[in-house]
């Protein structure tokens, strides 16, 4: 699990690694089936991306048979 924080302290947590484990799928297979590089899957898993195309997100969800909320969650800033 990893998260990306914006300048307001809001977090989007990426749980792609958890979903891959649940589906017993390796990053390499996901990359091949989605049509992206293994490096991009790695960056997504680590939360080191600023954004993801809806088309790519939809394809990931299709391949993993999940919803976007299964791999991305929002955590409000702590006060």
Secondary structure, 3 states (H helix, E strand, C coil): CEEEECCCCCEEEECHHHHHHHCCCCHHHHHHHHCCCHHHHHHHHHCCCCCCCHHHHHHHHHHHCCCHHHHEEEECCCC
